Amino acid sequence: MKLTTPLILALVFLTLVNCKTPQESVLQFQSTAPLEIEAPYYNSWVAGIEGGGSGINVFLPLKDNGGLVIDSLHFRGQRSAVETRDKLIIGRFNSSVNQPKDIIMSSNPQDEYKNKSVLLRDTSPFKLAQNECVISYEVNGKRLYYKISNLKKEETIAYPSAPPKNR
């Protein structure tokens, strides 16, 4: 009896150690590219007015999209929905630099009520290098991922001021 309890505990422990979590088994990269991407790149941007925001845009120029719909892009610990224009996929990621400073610290609850809620970022489960991104897409109801390495860094865009408003 004394020998079976440690034996059972050891077996349970080994079983748990060797199991992959569902997240690890689901988040595997595809080995072949689902579409042809030509010279992927990213660039930083910053608004020319204080509190105007900043971020990084990732651009994936395509030879042909082949009818595949990319729904999100993972980059530097964040996840973003994508914008598709003809043969270009764009992921937009906000950064914390040059954000509006509108927090009112007051003991009066009415003043605190004017504070805007903090923008939460959609985080990514992938550990990537600074010049890597992951595209996420679905085929036959199955979520698939493909990692793109060696994104080229383009020059930072510093916008001089807010664009003119339409009248």
C-alpha positions in Angstrom: 0.0 0.0 0.0 2.8 2.4 0.8 4.5 1.7 -2.5 1.4 2.2 -4.7 0.6 5.8 -3.5 4.0 7.2 -4.6 3.9 5.2 -7.8 0.4 6.6 -8.7 1.5 10.1 -7.8 4.6 9.7 -10.0 2.5 8.5 -12.9 0.1 11.4 -12.6 3.0 13.9 -12.4 4.7 12.5 -15.5 1.4 12.5 -17.4 0.8 16.2 -16.5 4.4 17.2 -17.3 4.3 15.6 -20.8 1.0 17.1 -21.8 0.9 20.2 -24.0 -1.6 22.9 -23.0 -4.3 23.5 -25.6 -2.8 26.9 -26.4 0.6 25.4 -27.3 -0.9 22.8 -29.6 -3.2 25.3 -31.3 -0.7 28.0 -31.9 1.6 26.3 -34.3 3.0 28.0 -37.4 2.4 26.8 -40.9 5.6 25.9 -42.7 4.5 27.1 -46.1 3.3 30.6 -46.9 -0.5 30.8 -47.6 0.1 33.6 -50.1 3.0 35.4 -51.8 4.2 38.5 -49.8 6.6 40.9 -51.5 9.0 42.9 -49.3 7.1 43.3 -46.1 7.9 46.4 -44.0 6.9 48.5 -41.1 7.3 52.1 -40.0 6.7 54.2 -36.9 4.6 57.3 -37.0 4.0 60.2 -34.5 1.5 63.0 -34.7 2.7 66.5 -35.0 0.5 67.8 -32.2 0.8 67.0 -28.5 -1.5 64.2 -27.5 -2.1 63.3 -31.2 -0.9 59.7 -30.7 1.8 57.5 -32.3 2.2 53.9 -33.4 3.6 51.4 -35.9 2.0 50.3 -39.1 2.9 47.0 -40.7 2.6 46.6 -44.5 2.4 43.3 -46.3 2.3 43.9 -50.1 0.9 40.8 -51.9 1.5 39.4 -55.3 -1.9 37.9 -55.2 -4.2 37.3 -52.3 -5.5 34.0 -53.7 -8.9 34.6 -52.1 -7.5 34.0 -48.6 -8.8 36.4 -46.0 -6.3 37.4 -43.3 -8.2 38.6 -40.3 -5.5 39.7 -37.8 -1.8 40.4 -37.5 0.4 39.9 -34.4 3.4 42.3 -33.9 5.5 43.2 -30.9 3.2 41.6 -28.3 0.0 43.1 -29.8 -2.7 41.8 -32.0 -4.6 44.0 -34.5 -7.4 43.5 -37.0 -6.1 44.1 -40.5 -7.1 46.5 -43.2 -7.0 45.2 -46.7 -6.5 47.4 -49.8 -6.2 45.7 -53.1 -3.0 43.7 -52.8 -1.9 45.2 -49.4 -2.5 44.1 -45.9 -2.1 46.7 -43.2 -1.9 46.2 -39.4 -2.0 49.3 -37.2 -0.6 49.3 -33.7 -0.8 52.2 -31.3 2.0 53.0 -28.9 2.0 54.8 -25.6 4.1 57.8 -26.8 2.3 61.1 -27.4 -1.0 60.0 -26.1 -3.6 62.5 -24.8 -3.1 63.5 -21.1 -6.6 64.0 -19.9 -6.6 62.3 -16.5 -8.0 64.5 -13.8 -6.9 63.6 -10.3 -9.4 65.0 -7.9 -11.2 64.1 -4.7 -14.4 65.3 -6.3 -16.2 62.3 -8.1 -17.7 64.7 -10.7 -14.2 65.7 -11.8 -13.1 62.1 -12.0 -16.1 61.2 -14.1 -14.6 63.2 -17.0 -11.6 60.9 -17.3 -11.6 58.7 -20.3 -11.2 54.9 -19.9 -7.8 53.5 -20.4 -7.3 51.9 -23.9 -6.6 48.2 -23.5 -4.5 46.6 -26.1 -5.3 43.3 -27.6 -2.3 41.2 -26.6 -0.6 38.5 -28.7 0.4 35.0 -27.4 3.4 34.9 -29.6 7.0 35.7 -28.6 8.4 37.4 -31.7 11.6 39.3 -32.6 11.3 43.0 -33.2 11.2 42.5 -37.0 8.7 39.5 -37.1 5.0 39.4 -37.4 2.4 36.6 -37.6 -0.7 36.6 -39.8 -3.8 34.8 -38.6 -6.4 33.3 -41.0 -8.9 30.6 -41.2 -9.2 27.6 -43.6 -12.1 25.2 -43.5 -13.0 26.4 -40.0 -9.5 25.9 -38.6 -7.4 28.8 -37.3 -3.9 28.9 -38.9 -0.9 31.1 -38.3 2.1 32.0 -40.5 5.2 33.8 -39.2 6.9 36.4 -41.4 10.5 37.2 -40.5 12.9 40.0 -41.5 10.4 42.8 -41.9 12.3 45.9 -43.2 12.1 49.0 -41.0 11.2 52.1 -43.0 11.8 55.7 -42.0 9.6 57.1 -39.2 6.8 59.4 -40.4 6.5 62.6 -38.3 3.2 64.2 -39.2 3.6 68.0 -39.0 0.0 68.7 -37.8 -3.5 67.4 -37.9 -5.0 67.1 -41.4 -7.4 69.8 -42.4 -11.0 69.1 -41.6 -13.6 68.9 -44.4 -16.0 71.8 -44.3 
